[in-house]
Amino acid sequence: MLRKILTTCVVLGTFYFGFAQTNSIAQIKSDLTASATIATEESKPKTVISGSVDIYYKYDFNKQAANNKTSFTNSHNSFELGAARLKVEHTVNKIDMVAELAFGKRAEEFSYNDAGTRAAIRQLYVSYTPWKDIKFTAGDWATHFDNEIFEPDANRNYSMSYMFTFGPFFHTGLKAEGTFGKHGFMLGVANPNDYKSLNNGKKYLLAQYSFSPNDKFKAYVNYFSGKRPSDTAKVSQLEAILTQKFSDKFNVLYIGSLCFNKYQKSGKYEDSQNWWCSGLYFNYDPTSLFGLTLRTEYFNDEKHQNVFAGVPSGGSIFETTLSANFKIDNLVIIPEVRFENASKEIFAKSSGAPTKSNGNFLIAAVYHF
């Protein structure tokens, strides 16, 4: 009897061990297969194609196209083409490539230092991420300054701010970026601002610090410094951007920027002609199909004379723009009204007489894919 019990236990034990071993091997094989599948998916090249087209109509209340002092909307009582934009992103493991082309008047104004085919290149760069939070990028990329960008489908206002117009548009060079918890850092070296090519030109230093303690508040500090090739002036700019999300429907953005320009005088860089700007953006989206953005901006150009060319001692401008966004699938319709008041008579009335104030209305259609 005892022998039968022992024999039965041995048989059952052997069967259980074999069954458990078979399951363990099967599990190991399953895990290896899953790991291999994940590795294959990670190593598989990925391509993303996107882009946009935009058109607009603008009416200047003083009936003067020259009253426009910012980028891209230099017209009156005319239907205008913005740009056709195509962006290709390709990723293989830790390497990313971005090639973005843009054609049209908007693209030509953006690449104002270039001619021919180079003007069509909006961005062209390669990035390498050797570690999870460290990335190196070489090529031509959009500037880290300002919150408005070239792509009209990424802006809530269609017309551009003074801060965008007189800040840098893009950089061509090399940069390194790192993220450490709530903090982010960027350091780079590049050609002078907005130059895709410049033989033997002095290089600019680029930098950015970002802080994001949560998903509702973000802060950025941006900087660049270098010697301008056109007039050998030493130029640098310091900027702060703060965003606060109060709810899913309402957020506020503040941006402040100060640009220093030092010109040679008696062999030394003494003559400073600076400008500074401060702006607020109020964004409200009551539904997913409709949104409003109010932009208020004060631009002080009393020393540098960007806007006030030929006007003694320069001046300042207060600009207010209200834009609506009607979203229909991939199409966004943007009706917009804009008012400006300057400290000097830099605008013109319909009669040609100078005036300090101006306004306009435009409506834009932006399609993105």
C-alpha positions as a Markdown table, in Angstrom:
| # | Residue | x | y | z |
|---|---|---|---|---|
| 1 | Met | 0.0 | 0.0 | 0.0 |
| 2 | Leu | 2.8 | 2.4 | 1.0 |
| 3 | Arg | 4.6 | 1.5 | -2.2 |
| 4 | Lys | 1.5 | 2.4 | -4.3 |
| 5 | Ile | 1.2 | 5.8 | -2.6 |
| 6 | Leu | 4.9 | 6.7 | -3.1 |
| 7 | Thr | 4.7 | 5.6 | -6.7 |
| 8 | Thr | 1.6 | 7.8 | -7.3 |
| 9 | Cys | 3.3 | 10.8 | -5.7 |
| 10 | Val | 6.4 | 10.4 | -7.8 |
| 11 | Val | 4.3 | 10.2 | -11.0 |
| 12 | Leu | 2.2 | 13.2 | -10.1 |
| 13 | Gly | 5.3 | 15.2 | -9.1 |
| 14 | Thr | 7.0 | 14.3 | -12.3 |
| 15 | Phe | 3.9 | 15.3 | -14.3 |
| 16 | Tyr | 3.6 | 18.6 | -12.4 |
| 17 | Phe | 7.2 | 19.5 | -12.8 |
| 18 | Gly | 7.1 | 18.7 | -16.4 |
| 19 | Phe | 3.9 | 20.8 | -16.9 |
| 20 | Ala | 5.4 | 23.7 | -14.9 |
| 21 | Gln | 8.6 | 23.6 | -16.8 |
| 22 | Thr | 6.7 | 23.5 | -20.1 |
| 23 | Asn | 4.7 | 26.5 | -19.0 |
| 24 | Ser | 7.8 | 28.4 | -17.9 |
| 25 | Ile | 9.5 | 27.7 | -21.2 |
| 26 | Ala | 6.3 | 28.8 | -23.0 |
| 27 | Gln | 6.2 | 32.0 | -20.9 |
| 28 | Ile | 9.9 | 32.7 | -21.6 |
| 29 | Lys | 9.3 | 32.2 | -25.3 |
| 30 | Ser | 6.3 | 34.5 | -25.1 |
| 31 | Asp | 8.2 | 37.2 | -23.3 |
| 32 | Leu | 11.1 | 37.0 | -25.8 |
| 33 | Thr | 8.6 | 37.2 | -28.7 |
| 34 | Ala | 7.0 | 40.2 | -27.1 |
| 35 | Ser | 10.3 | 41.9 | -26.5 |
| 36 | Ala | 11.4 | 41.2 | -30.1 |
| 37 | Thr | 8.1 | 42.6 | -31.4 |
| 38 | Ile | 8.6 | 45.8 | -29.3 |
| 39 | Ala | 12.2 | 46.1 | -30.5 |
| 40 | Thr | 11.1 | 45.6 | -34.1 |
| 41 | Glu | 8.4 | 48.2 | -33.7 |
| 42 | Glu | 10.9 | 50.6 | -32.2 |
| 43 | Ser | 13.4 | 50.0 | -35.0 |
| 44 | Lys | 10.8 | 50.2 | -37.7 |
| 45 | Pro | 11.2 | 53.5 | -39.6 |
| 46 | Lys | 8.3 | 56.0 | -39.2 |
| 47 | Thr | 7.3 | 58.7 | -41.6 |
| 48 | Val | 4.8 | 61.5 | -40.9 |
| 49 | Ile | 3.7 | 63.9 | -43.6 |
| 50 | Ser | 1.8 | 67.1 | -42.8 |
| 51 | Gly | 1.3 | 70.6 | -44.1 |
| 52 | Ser | -1.0 | 73.5 | -44.7 |
| 53 | Val | -2.3 | 76.1 | -47.1 |
| 54 | Asp | -3.7 | 79.5 | -46.3 |
| 55 | Ile | -5.4 | 82.4 | -48.1 |
| 56 | Tyr | -6.8 | 85.7 | -46.7 |
| 57 | Tyr | -8.6 | 88.9 | -47.5 |
| 58 | Lys | -7.7 | 92.2 | -45.8 |
| 59 | Tyr | -9.3 | 95.6 | -45.7 |
| 60 | Asp | -7.4 | 98.6 | -44.2 |
| 61 | Phe | -9.7 | 101.1 | -42.6 |
| 62 | Asn | -7.4 | 103.9 | -43.9 |
| 63 | Lys | -7.2 | 102.2 | -47.4 |
| 64 | Gln | -3.4 | 102.0 | -47.3 |
| 65 | Ala | -1.5 | 98.7 | -47.7 |
| 66 | Ala | 1.7 | 100.5 | -46.4 |
| 67 | Asn | 0.0 | 100.9 | -43.0 |
| 68 | Asn | 0.9 | 97.3 | -42.3 |
| 69 | Lys | 4.1 | 97.3 | -40.2 |
| 70 | Thr | 4.3 | 93.5 | -39.3 |
| 71 | Ser | 5.0 | 90.4 | -41.3 |
| 72 | Phe | 3.0 | 88.6 | -44.0 |
| 73 | Thr | -0.2 | 90.7 | -44.3 |
| 74 | Asn | 1.0 | 93.6 | -46.5 |
| 75 | Ser | -2.1 | 94.3 | -48.5 |
| 76 | His | -5.4 | 96.2 | -48.8 |
| 77 | Asn | -8.7 | 95.2 | -50.4 |
| 78 | Ser | -7.2 | 92.2 | -52.0 |
| 79 | Phe | -7.5 | 88.4 | -51.8 |
| 80 | Glu | -4.0 | 87.1 | -51.1 |
| 81 | Leu | -2.2 | 83.7 | -51.1 |
| 82 | Gly | -0.2 | 82.9 | -48.0 |
| 83 | Ala | 1.8 | 79.8 | -48.5 |
| 84 | Ala | 1.6 | 76.1 | -49.4 |
| 85 | Arg | 3.6 | 74.1 | -46.8 |
| 86 | Leu | 4.7 | 70.5 | -46.8 |
| 87 | Lys | 6.5 | 68.8 | -43.9 |
| 88 | Val | 8.1 | 65.4 | -43.8 |
| 89 | Glu | 9.3 | 63.8 | -40.6 |
| 90 | His | 11.2 | 60.5 | -40.6 |
| 91 | Thr | 12.3 | 58.6 | -37.5 |
| 92 | Val | 14.6 | 55.5 | -37.2 |
| 93 | Asn | 15.5 | 54.4 | -33.7 |
| 94 | Lys | 17.2 | 57.4 | -32.1 |
| 95 | Ile | 17.5 | 59.6 | -35.2 |
| 96 | Asp | 15.0 | 62.0 | -36.6 |
| 97 | Met | 14.9 | 64.0 | -39.8 |
| 98 | Val | 12.7 | 66.9 | -40.6 |
| 99 | Ala | 12.4 | 68.5 | -44.0 |
| 100 | Glu | 9.8 | 71.3 | -44.4 |
| 101 | Leu | 9.2 | 73.2 | -47.6 |
| 102 | Ala | 7.0 | 76.3 | -48.1 |
| 103 | Phe | 6.1 | 78.2 | -51.3 |
| 104 | Gly | 4.4 | 81.6 | -51.6 |
| 105 | Lys | 4.6 | 85.2 | -50.5 |
| 106 | Arg | 4.6 | 84.3 | -46.9 |
| 107 | Ala | 7.6 | 81.9 | -47.4 |
| 108 | Glu | 9.5 | 84.5 | -49.3 |
| 109 | Glu | 9.1 | 87.1 | -46.5 |
| 110 | Phe | 10.1 | 84.5 | -43.9 |
| 111 | Ser | 13.4 | 83.7 | -45.8 |
| 112 | Tyr | 14.2 | 87.4 | -46.7 |
| 113 | Asn | 18.0 | 86.8 | -46.7 |
| 114 | Asp | 17.8 | 84.0 | -49.2 |
| 115 | Ala | 17.1 | 83.8 | -52.9 |
| 116 | Gly | 15.9 | 81.1 | -55.3 |
| 117 | Thr | 15.4 | 77.5 | -54.0 |
| 118 | Arg | 16.8 | 78.3 | -50.5 |
| 119 | Ala | 13.8 | 80.5 | -49.8 |
| 120 | Ala | 11.6 | 77.4 | -50.1 |
| 121 | Ile | 13.3 | 75.6 | -47.2 |
| 122 | Arg | 11.4 | 76.3 | -44.1 |
| 123 | Gln | 13.2 | 73.8 | -41.9 |
| 124 | Leu | 15.8 | 71.1 | -42.6 |
| 125 | Tyr | 17.5 | 69.3 | -39.8 |
| 126 | Val | 18.6 | 66.0 | -38.3 |
| 127 | Ser | 18.4 | 65.1 | -34.6 |
| 128 | Tyr | 20.1 | 62.4 | -32.6 |
| 129 | Thr | 18.9 | 61.3 | -29.2 |
| 130 | Pro | 21.6 | 59.1 | -27.6 |
| 131 | Trp | 19.8 | 59.0 | -24.3 |
| 132 | Lys | 16.2 | 59.5 | -23.3 |
| 133 | Asp | 16.4 | 63.1 | -22.3 |
| 134 | Ile | 19.3 | 64.4 | -24.3 |
| 135 | Lys | 19.1 | 65.4 | -28.0 |
| 136 | Phe | 21.5 | 67.0 | -30.5 |
| 137 | Thr | 20.2 | 68.8 | -33.6 |
| 138 | Ala | 22.1 | 70.1 | -36.7 |
| 139 | Gly | 20.6 | 72.0 | -39.6 |
| 140 | Asp | 18.0 | 74.8 | -39.9 |
| 141 | Trp | 15.1 | 75.0 | -37.4 |
| 142 | Ala | 12.5 | 77.5 | -36.3 |
| 143 | Thr | 13.5 | 79.9 | -33.5 |
| 144 | His | 12.8 | 79.3 | -29.9 |
| 145 | Phe | 11.8 | 83.0 | -29.5 |
| 146 | Asp | 8.2 | 84.2 | -29.3 |
| 147 | Asn | 5.1 | 82.1 | -29.2 |
| 148 | Glu | 4.0 | 82.9 | -32.7 |
| 149 | Ile | 5.5 | 80.9 | -35.6 |
| 150 | Phe | 5.5 | 80.8 | -39.4 |
| 151 | Glu | 2.9 | 78.0 | -39.7 |
| 152 | Pro | -0.5 | 79.8 | -39.8 |
| 153 | Asp | -2.3 | 76.6 | -38.6 |
| 154 | Ala | -0.4 | 76.9 | -35.3 |
| 155 | Asn | -1.3 | 80.5 | -34.6 |
| 156 | Arg | -4.7 | 81.7 | -33.2 |
| 157 | Asn | -4.2 | 85.2 | -34.6 |
| 158 | Tyr | -3.6 | 85.3 | -38.3 |
| 159 | Ser | -1.8 | 88.7 | -38.4 |
| 160 | Met | 1.6 | 88.7 | -36.7 |
| 161 | Ser | 2.8 | 90.6 | -33.7 |
| 162 | Tyr | 5.6 | 93.2 | -33.6 |
| 163 | Met | 7.6 | 90.9 | -31.3 |
| 164 | Phe | 7.5 | 88.2 | -34.0 |
| 165 | Thr | 8.3 | 90.6 | -36.8 |
| 166 | Phe | 11.4 | 92.1 | -35.2 |
| 167 | Gly | 12.7 | 89.0 | -33.4 |
| 168 | Pro | 14.6 | 86.1 | -35.1 |
| 169 | Phe | 12.7 | 83.8 | -37.5 |
| 170 | Phe | 15.1 | 80.8 | -37.6 |
| 171 | His | 18.6 | 79.5 | -36.8 |
| 172 | Thr | 21.1 | 77.4 | -38.8 |
| 173 | Gly | 23.7 | 75.6 | -36.8 |
| 174 | Leu | 24.0 | 73.1 | -33.9 |
| 175 | Lys | 22.2 | 72.8 | -30.6 |
| 176 | Ala | 22.0 | 70.4 | -27.6 |
| 177 | Glu | 18.8 | 70.0 | -25.5 |
| 178 | Gly | 18.3 | 68.3 | -22.2 |
| 179 | Thr | 15.3 | 67.6 | -19.9 |
| 180 | Phe | 15.9 | 66.9 | -16.2 |
| 181 | Gly | 12.6 | 66.5 | -14.4 |
| 182 | Lys | 10.8 | 69.8 | -14.4 |
| 183 | His | 13.7 | 71.7 | -16.0 |
| 184 | Gly | 14.8 | 71.9 | -19.6 |
| 185 | Phe | 18.0 | 73.4 | -21.1 |
| 186 | Met | 19.1 | 74.3 | -24.6 |
| 187 | Leu | 22.5 | 75.6 | -25.8 |
| 188 | Gly | 23.5 | 76.2 | -29.4 |
| 189 | Val | 25.8 | 77.9 | -31.9 |
| 190 | Ala | 24.5 | 79.1 | -35.2 |
| 191 | Asn | 24.8 | 81.5 | -38.1 |
| 192 | Pro | 23.5 | 85.1 | -37.5 |
| 193 | Asn | 19.8 | 85.0 | -37.2 |
| 194 | Asp | 17.8 | 84.2 | -40.4 |
| 195 | Tyr | 20.8 | 83.2 | -42.4 |
| 196 | Lys | 20.8 | 79.7 | -43.9 |
| 197 | Ser | 24.2 | 80.4 | -45.4 |
| 198 | Leu | 26.9 | 83.0 | -44.6 |
| 199 | Asn | 30.5 | 82.4 | -45.4 |
| 200 | Asn | 33.0 | 83.4 | -42.7 |
| 201 | Gly | 30.3 | 85.0 | -40.6 |
| 202 | Lys | 30.5 | 85.4 | -36.9 |
| 203 | Lys | 28.5 | 82.8 | -35.0 |
| 204 | Tyr | 25.6 | 83.5 | -32.5 |
| 205 | Leu | 25.2 | 81.9 | -29.1 |
| 206 | Leu | 21.7 | 80.5 | -28.4 |
| 207 | Ala | 20.2 | 79.4 | -25.1 |
| 208 | Gln | 16.9 | 78.5 | -23.5 |
| 209 | Tyr | 15.8 | 77.5 | -20.0 |
| 210 | Ser | 12.3 | 76.0 | -19.4 |
| 211 | Phe | 10.4 | 75.2 | -16.2 |
| 212 | Ser | 7.2 | 73.1 | -16.0 |
| 213 | Pro | 6.2 | 72.1 | -12.5 |
| 214 | Asn | 2.8 | 70.8 | -13.8 |
| 215 | Asp | 0.6 | 70.6 | -16.9 |
| 216 | Lys | -1.0 | 74.0 | -16.1 |
| 217 | Phe | 2.1 | 76.3 | -15.9 |
| 218 | Lys | 5.1 | 76.6 | -18.1 |
| 219 | Ala | 7.9 | 79.2 | -18.2 |
| 220 | Tyr | 10.7 | 79.8 | -20.8 |
| 221 | Val | 13.7 | 82.1 | -20.8 |
| 222 | Asn | 15.2 | 82.6 | -24.2 |
| 223 | Tyr | 18.5 | 84.3 | -25.2 |
| 224 | Phe | 20.8 | 84.9 | -28.2 |
| 225 | Ser | 23.9 | 87.0 | -28.7 |
| 226 | Gly | 26.2 | 87.8 | -31.6 |
| 227 | Lys | 27.5 | 90.3 | -34.2 |
| 228 | Arg | 25.2 | 91.3 | -37.0 |
| 229 | Pro | 26.8 | 90.9 | -40.5 |
| 230 | Ser | 24.9 | 93.7 | -42.1 |
| 231 | Asp | 26.3 | 96.6 | -40.0 |
| 232 | Thr | 28.7 | 94.8 | -37.5 |
| 233 | Ala | 26.4 | 95.8 | -34.6 |
| 234 | Lys | 26.5 | 93.7 | -31.5 |
| 235 | Val | 23.0 | 92.4 | -30.8 |
| 236 | Ser | 21.5 | 90.3 | -28.1 |
| 237 | Gln | 17.9 | 89.5 | -27.0 |
| 238 | Leu | 16.5 | 88.3 | -23.7 |
| 239 | Glu | 12.9 | 87.0 | -23.5 |
| 240 | Ala | 10.5 | 85.5 | -21.0 |
| 241 | Ile | 7.3 | 83.5 | -21.9 |
| 242 | Leu | 4.8 | 82.4 | -19.2 |
| 243 | Thr | 1.7 | 80.4 | -19.8 |
| 244 | Gln | -1.0 | 79.6 | -17.3 |
| 245 | Lys | -3.9 | 77.2 | -18.0 |
| 246 | Phe | -6.9 | 78.0 | -15.8 |
| 247 | Ser | -9.2 | 75.4 | -17.3 |
| 248 | Asp | -9.7 | 73.4 | -20.4 |
| 249 | Lys | -11.4 | 76.4 | -22.0 |
| 250 | Phe | -9.3 | 79.3 | -20.8 |
| 251 | Asn | -5.6 | 80.1 | -20.7 |
| 252 | Val | -3.4 | 83.2 | -20.6 |
| 253 | Leu | 0.1 | 83.7 | -22.0 |
| 254 | Tyr | 2.5 | 86.6 | -21.2 |
| 255 | Ile | 5.6 | 87.4 | -23.2 |
| 256 | Gly | 8.2 | 90.1 | -22.7 |
| 257 | Ser | 11.3 | 90.7 | -24.7 |
| 258 | Leu | 14.2 | 93.1 | -24.6 |
| 259 | Cys | 16.7 | 93.5 | -27.5 |
| 260 | Phe | 20.1 | 95.3 | -27.2 |
| 261 | Asn | 21.8 | 96.8 | -30.2 |
| 262 | Lys | 25.3 | 98.3 | -29.8 |
| 263 | Tyr | 26.8 | 100.2 | -32.7 |
| 264 | Gln | 30.4 | 101.3 | -33.1 |
| 265 | Lys | 31.2 | 104.9 | -32.2 |
| 266 | Ser | 34.8 | 106.2 | -32.3 |
| 267 | Gly | 36.0 | 102.6 | -32.6 |
| 268 | Lys | 34.0 | 101.3 | -29.6 |
| 269 | Tyr | 30.6 | 99.8 | -29.2 |
| 270 | Glu | 28.9 | 102.5 | -27.3 |
| 271 | Asp | 25.8 | 103.7 | -29.2 |
| 272 | Ser | 23.0 | 101.5 | -27.9 |
| 273 | Gln | 19.7 | 101.4 | -29.8 |
| 274 | Asn | 17.4 | 99.0 | -28.0 |
| 275 | Trp | 13.7 | 98.0 | -28.3 |
| 276 | Trp | 11.5 | 96.2 | -25.9 |
| 277 | Cys | 8.0 | 94.7 | -26.1 |
| 278 | Ser | 5.4 | 93.2 | -23.7 |
| 279 | Gly | 2.3 | 91.3 | -24.7 |
| 280 | Leu | -0.6 | 89.3 | -23.4 |
| 281 | Tyr | -2.7 | 86.6 | -25.1 |
| 282 | Phe | -6.1 | 85.6 | -23.7 |
| 283 | Asn | -7.4 | 82.3 | -25.2 |
| 284 | Tyr | -11.0 | 81.1 | -24.7 |
| 285 | Asp | -12.5 | 78.0 | -26.3 |
| 286 | Pro | -16.2 | 77.6 | -25.2 |
| 287 | Thr | -16.5 | 74.6 | -27.6 |
| 288 | Ser | -14.1 | 72.4 | -29.7 |
| 289 | Leu | -15.5 | 74.1 | -32.8 |
| 290 | Phe | -15.0 | 77.8 | -31.8 |
| 291 | Gly | -12.4 | 79.9 | -30.0 |
| 292 | Leu | -11.5 | 83.5 | -29.3 |
| 293 | Thr | -8.0 | 85.1 | -28.9 |
| 294 | Leu | -7.4 | 88.6 | -27.7 |
| 295 | Arg | -3.8 | 89.8 | -28.2 |
| 296 | Thr | -2.6 | 93.1 | -26.6 |
| 297 | Glu | 0.9 | 94.3 | -27.3 |
| 298 | Tyr | 3.1 | 97.3 | -26.4 |
| 299 | Phe | 6.1 | 97.8 | -28.6 |
| 300 | Asn | 8.7 | 100.5 | -27.6 |
| 301 | Asp | 11.0 | 101.4 | -30.4 |
| 302 | Glu | 12.2 | 104.8 | -29.2 |
| 303 | Lys | 15.9 | 104.1 | -29.7 |
| 304 | His | 16.2 | 101.4 | -32.4 |
| 305 | Gln | 13.8 | 102.8 | -34.9 |
| 306 | Asn | 12.7 | 99.5 | -36.5 |
| 307 | Val | 9.1 | 100.7 | -37.1 |
| 308 | Phe | 9.9 | 104.4 | -36.8 |
| 309 | Ala | 12.4 | 104.7 | -39.7 |
| 310 | Gly | 13.1 | 108.3 | -40.5 |
| 311 | Val | 11.2 | 109.5 | -37.4 |
| 312 | Pro | 13.4 | 111.4 | -34.9 |
| 313 | Ser | 13.7 | 109.7 | -31.5 |
| 314 | Gly | 11.6 | 106.8 | -32.6 |
| 315 | Gly | 8.3 | 106.0 | -30.8 |
| 316 | Ser | 6.0 | 103.3 | -29.4 |
| 317 | Ile | 2.9 | 101.4 | -30.6 |
| 318 | Phe | 0.0 | 99.8 | -28.7 |
| 319 | Glu | -1.7 | 97.0 | -30.8 |
| 320 | Thr | -4.9 | 95.1 | -30.0 |
| 321 | Thr | -6.1 | 92.2 | -32.1 |
| 322 | Leu | -9.2 | 90.1 | -31.6 |
| 323 | Ser | -9.4 | 86.9 | -33.6 |
| 324 | Ala | -12.1 | 84.2 | -33.8 |
| 325 | Asn | -11.4 | 80.6 | -34.8 |
| 326 | Phe | -14.2 | 78.6 | -36.5 |
| 327 | Lys | -13.1 | 75.0 | -36.9 |
| 328 | Ile | -14.7 | 72.7 | -39.6 |
| 329 | Asp | -12.7 | 69.4 | -39.7 |
| 330 | Asn | -9.2 | 70.4 | -41.0 |
| 331 | Leu | -10.3 | 73.9 | -42.0 |
| 332 | Val | -10.1 | 76.9 | -39.7 |
| 333 | Ile | -11.8 | 80.2 | -40.6 |
| 334 | Ile | -10.2 | 83.2 | -38.9 |
| 335 | Pro | -12.1 | 86.6 | -39.0 |
| 336 | Glu | -10.0 | 89.2 | -37.3 |
| 337 | Val | -10.1 | 92.9 | -36.4 |
| 338 | Arg | -7.0 | 94.9 | -35.4 |
| 339 | Phe | -6.4 | 98.4 | -34.0 |
| 340 | Glu | -3.1 | 100.2 | -33.5 |
| 341 | Asn | -2.2 | 103.5 | -31.9 |
| 342 | Ala | 1.3 | 105.0 | -32.2 |
| 343 | Ser | 3.1 | 107.8 | -30.4 |
| 344 | Lys | 4.1 | 109.3 | -33.7 |
| 345 | Glu | 2.3 | 109.7 | -37.1 |
| 346 | Ile | 3.7 | 106.7 | -38.9 |
| 347 | Phe | 0.4 | 105.6 | -40.5 |
| 348 | Ala | -1.4 | 107.3 | -43.4 |
| 349 | Lys | -5.1 | 108.2 | -43.9 |
| 350 | Ser | -6.9 | 107.5 | -47.2 |
| 351 | Ser | -6.1 | 111.1 | -48.2 |
| 352 | Gly | -2.4 | 110.5 | -47.6 |
| 353 | Ala | -2.3 | 112.7 | -44.5 |
| 354 | Pro | -0.2 | 111.2 | -41.6 |
| 355 | Thr | -2.0 | 109.8 | -38.6 |
| 356 | Lys | -1.1 | 108.0 | -35.3 |
| 357 | Ser | -3.9 | 105.4 | -35.5 |
| 358 | Asn | -4.9 | 102.7 | -37.8 |
| 359 | Gly | -7.1 | 99.6 | -38.0 |
| 360 | Asn | -8.0 | 96.8 | -40.4 |
| 361 | Phe | -10.2 | 93.7 | -40.8 |
| 362 | Leu | -9.2 | 90.4 | -42.4 |
| 363 | Ile | -10.6 | 87.0 | -42.8 |
| 364 | Ala | -8.4 | 84.0 | -43.4 |
| 365 | Ala | -8.9 | 80.4 | -44.4 |
| 366 | Val | -6.3 | 77.9 | -43.2 |
| 367 | Tyr | -6.4 | 74.2 | -44.1 |
| 368 | His | -4.0 | 71.7 | -42.5 |
| 369 | Phe | -3.4 | 68.0 | -42.9 |
